Structures are given as C-alpha cells and as structure tokens.
Amino acid sequence: MTSSIKGWIEAFLDHGRNECNWSPETLRAYRSDLVQFAEHLESEYSMIDGTELGTLASLHFRSFAGSLMEQNENVSVARKMSTLRTFFRYLKRKGMVRKNWLALIPAPKVGKKLPEVLKVEEALELMRAPDAGTWQGSRDRALLELMYGCGLRVGEVEILKRENLSERPGWIRVRGKGDKERFVPLTGPAEDALREYFAVLPPHADPDAVFVNFRGGRLTARSIARILARQLLRAAMLSPQWIDENRKISPHALRHSFATHLLSAGADLRSIQELLGHSRLSTTQRYTHLDLGEVQDSYRSAHPLSKK
C-alpha cells in the first residue's frame, strides 16, 4: 500500500502512463503540478503521509490556490487546479478521499487566447534557416519541415520511430493523444530533408529514433523547443525583412501555422480535423478566427484612417 502523498502521485502517474496512454508531456506537467501541491502541504501543514489525504478540506486547496495566485498567471493556476481535480477523481476511485472539495473552488477566469501563428513568408524563411553543412543542421531542417509540413504536436515528434516513416510511402504514421493513430501525408520538402538527414546521421545514433541529440539519444520536447528558438533567431539574422529578432514562438505554433495556412488556402475543416488528429470538430473550428489577423494587417496597410 502506498504510504506517502508523493507515493500516491507516482501511482497516479503510473495509472496515466499504463492505462490512459498519456503523453510524456502530459505526465511531466502533472508530475510538476502535483509535486508542487505536495510540497505546499508539507511546508504549510506538515502533511506527508498518504493517509492524510482523506483529511484534506477546502482550506487546504484554497491555501494552495492563493499561493499560486501570488506568483502565477491565471492560465497557469487554472491548469494546476485542473491537474488536482484529475488527481482527486483518481483518489476517490481508490477510496482515499470521500468528498471532492475542489468542486467548491472556482477556477480563475481565463480569457480565450487565439494561438500564435507564423505568416507564410515567416514559415518559409524559418525552413531555410538551418545550416545544412552539419548533421545537426540537416536534423533541424528535417525537424522543422516535418512539424510545419505535417502539423505534428511536439509530443508526437518526440516519440516518432523510423518504422513510422516506412509503412506507407509518402505518409507518416503518427501516434497522438489517447494513443490514437493517424496517417499524415509528407510534403516533398519534408521527404527530401529527412532523406538528407538520415544520410549524415552519426553511427552512434539510436537506430529506432527519428530525431536524436549529439549523444545519439532521442530529442526531448525541451530540446525541440531550444532548436526552434535557435533557428528562429538564425532566420531573423538571415531574413530581417520577414522575421523580427525578438519574435518568440513555441513548437506548437508550427502546428497552428500548418492548420491556419491550410484553411487560408481553401482546405475544408473536416480534412484539417483528420490531419491534426482532433476528436472534435469544435477544436478545429477555432482556426476559422485566425484569419482575422490577416484582415487586420490588410486594414492597417490600406485604410487611410488606420495610419493616423
């Protein structure tokens, strides 16, 4: 029987990993949030024993939420409280808690923020940025071409296997959220970049992984984010007319750009939904609002009153 609060956290994460097929990124986020909660209980209430979870009341969760509000934005607090709700539903099923006090604590209001996207010109300049003179540069180009050309989540890229590229010529098999699989067509530039990258891979590289670090092991989500930041800065130096050197985007912005550019070019929502691996069309529909940014740019550049 699990004896500590952190022990129950590990049991919960094992449940998510083995029975729910949560992605590595989800598991990392849950672990971080729950360890922070456990450390709050330990420092404020000297609680470390797993049996004490049944004695938790509204004041403990309000205390934690209050400490978060002092140092985090609403969106971060809302995510952490959502993690706790998922954790305590698990504990209730295990008989560790009887009452869900979290239901009495409202989540902070979070404004709906449209995802950031690159303009087509920015995306093209970013694809050209990596230095193909090194194997790492070839890797970075193949990575960016694949993420933008196929609209992949960073967690999906992280777990890609070589076999996923060879099952159906011109396609890639992707394992997404909930362990759902889908096939996504490869663009010509992505196929060329992957071919060139595989030709210069060092001999010590993991033969099963698609993207590897200098030691030969798989790239992590954090490494992918660092590569994107580095190549975005390089693109800004090479093409300052298109990319601001202060521009910062996340790897997920490439996925948003993929969907938005498809929609702008006339692709239908159902097709985009299939390519992205969304289970609900409503999730895909938010991209219909992103073209407002282009409308606003056109207005500012063309309307005489907008220049005042």
N, C-alpha and C positions, 0 to 999 in steps of 0.2 A: 504494500500500500504506500502511495506517495506520502511523504511526511512533511514536506515544506511547501510554501507557496510557490517558490521557484520550481519545485518538483512538479507541481500541477501545471505550471506554464509549459514545461517540457513535454508533459503528457498531452497537453492540448496541441502543441506544435506537431508532435508525432501523429496525432489523430488527423491533423490537417494535411500532413505530408503523405501519409499512407492510405487514408480513407477518402480524403476530399481532393487530393491531387492539386493542392495549392502550389502556385509558382514559387520559385526561390525568392523572388522579390517580395511577394506577399508574406512569406514566412519570416523574412528579415524584418519587415515592417512590424508584424505582430510581435515578434520577439522584443524588438526595441521598445515598443509601447508598453508591453506587459512587464518587462523588467523595470522600466521607469515607475510603473504603478507599485510594484513590489518594493522597490527601494523607498518610495514615499511612505508606504505602510510601515516599513521598518524604522525609518528615521523619525516619523511623526507619532507612531503608536506602538513601536517596538513589537510589531507583528511579523513573525517569520514562519510560524507553524501552520501547516496546511489546514489543520482542523479549525483554525481561527477564521477561515474564510466564511464559515457559517455564521459568525458573529458580526460580520460587516453590516453596517447600516448606512442610511442616506448620508450622514455626516461625513463618513469616510470618503465617499465618492465626490461629495461637494467640496471637501477639502482638496482632493486631488485636482478637480476641475479648476478650483480657484488658483492653485499653484501654477497650473498650465496657462491660465489666462494672463498671469503676470509676465510670462516670458514667451508666449507663442501667439501667432495669428489665429483668428477664428477657424480657418480651414484646417490648421494643424490640430487644434483642440477637438474639433468635430471628428476628425479621423481617429484620434486616440480614444475618444469616448465610444466611437463605433467599435473599435477593437475590444474594448471592455465588454460591450454588450454581447459580442460574439463569444467571448471567453466565458461570460457568466451564463449564457444559454447552455454551453457545454457543461459547466459545473452543475447546473440544475439537473441536466440529464443524468449526471453521475451521482446525484443525491447529496452533493456537497453544500448546496445552498437551497433554501426553500422560497425565498422571496426575491424578486428582481427589483431591487431598489433603483436601479438605473432607469427604469421606466418613469420614475418620478422626477428625473433630472433632465430638463430640456437641453437639446444640443444647441450650441451657439449658431445663430443665423449666418449662413454663408452665401454670399452673392454668387449667382451662376456666372462663371467666367468662361468666355469663349476660348478654346485652345489656340495657342500661338502657332502661326504657320509662316513658312517662307514663301516669298513670291517665287514664281517660276524661274526668273532670272537668278535669284539668290540661290535656289536649289542647284541650278546648273553650274554656277560658279563654285559652289561647295563640292560638287562631284569632281571638278577639275583640280581642286586644291592639293590632294595628296601627291607626294613626290614618288613617282614610280621607279626611281633609281635604287630604292632599298626594298627589301622584302616587307618591312613594316609599312612602307608607303603603299605597296601593292595591296597589302591586307586592308589598310584604311580605306583605299578606294573601293575595294570589293565590299567592305562592310557598309559604306555609305550608299553605294549603288543598290545593295540588297535591301537595306532598310527603307530607302526612299522609293525604290522601284517596286517593292512588294508590300509596303505598308506594315512591316512587322513590328511587334512590340519588342522592347529591349529584352524582356524575359524569354521571348521566343527565339531570339537570336542567340542568347546565352547558352541554350541547350541544343542548338542545332547539331545534327550529326551528318557526316559525309553521305551516309546512305539516303538521307532525305533529299539529296540533290540528284540521285541516280535512278530513282524508281520510275519516273516518267520524264522523258526528255523534254526540256523546255519548261519544266514545272518544279516547284519545291513543295515538299510536304511539311506542313507546319503544325506543331502541337501547341495549342493555345490554352486559354483559361478553361478550367474544368476538365483538362485532358482531352478537349475536343480537337480533332484533327481536320485540316482542310488543305487543299491543293491551291497554290497561287502561281500564276504564270511568271516566268522570269523574263525580264527585259533583255534585249540584245546587249546593251552595255554591261548589265549585271553579269550575264554569262561570260562575256569577254574578260571582265575584271576578275571573276572567280578563276577562270582558266589560267590567267597570267599569275595570279596569286598562288595557286596550287603548284605552279611550275617552279616557283622560287622558295617554297617552304623549306625551312631548315630540317635536317634529318631527325632532330630530336623532338619534333612536333608530335603532339598526340594524334595518332592516325585516325581517331574517331571524331575528333572535334573539327568544326569548320574554321572557327576563328581562335587563334592562340596568341599568347603573350610571348615575350622574348625567352622565357624559360621553356616554352613549348606546351604549357597548360592552357586550359580554356580561359578566354576572356570573361571577366565578370561584368555585371551591369555597371559597376562603378568605373571600370576600365573603359568601357564603351563610351560612357559619358565624358571621360577625360579625352578620349580620342576625338570625339565630336568637337569639344571645346578647342582643342589644339588645331584641328583642321579648319574650324570656323575662323579662328584668328589668322591662319595662313591665307585663307580665301580673302579675308579683308585686306591683307597686305598686297595680295596679287591683283585684286579687283576692287579697289576702294570706291569706284563709281557705283558698285552694286551692293556692297556689304559694309556696314558700319563696324569698325573695330571693337566697339563697345557692345555689339549685339550678342546676346546670350540666349541660347535655346537649349531645350532638353532633348534627349534622343526621341522622346515621344512626339516632339514637334515634327519630325520627319514623317511619322505615321499620319499626323494631322494634315501635313502638306500633301502627302500621297492622296488622301481622300478628297481634299479640297480641290486639287488640280484635276482629278478625275471628274468631279462634279462640274467644275467650270468648263471642262471640255465636252460635256454632254452625256457622261455616263449616268445610267439610272441608279436610283438609290438601292434597289434590290441587289444589283450586281456589286455595288460598293459594300453592301452589308455582307455578302458572301466572302468577298476578298478580305475584309477586315476581321471576319470571324465573329461578328456581333450576333448575339442570340435574339436581340430585339431590334426592330427597325427604328424604334424611337431613339435608340442610342446613335444610330447613323444619321438621323434627321437633323441633329444639331449642326451638321456641316452645311446645311442649307442657309444658315445665318452668317457663315464666314465670308461670303462674297460681299457683305455689307462693307467690309474694309476696303475692297477694291472700288466700290461705288463711292465711298468717302474720298479715296485718293483722287478719283476722276473729278469729283466735285471741286476739291481744293485746287486742282491744277487748271480747271477750266472755267469755273464760275467767277465772274468779276468781283462779286461781293465777298467771296471767300478769301480774297487776298488782302482784305483790309485788316 
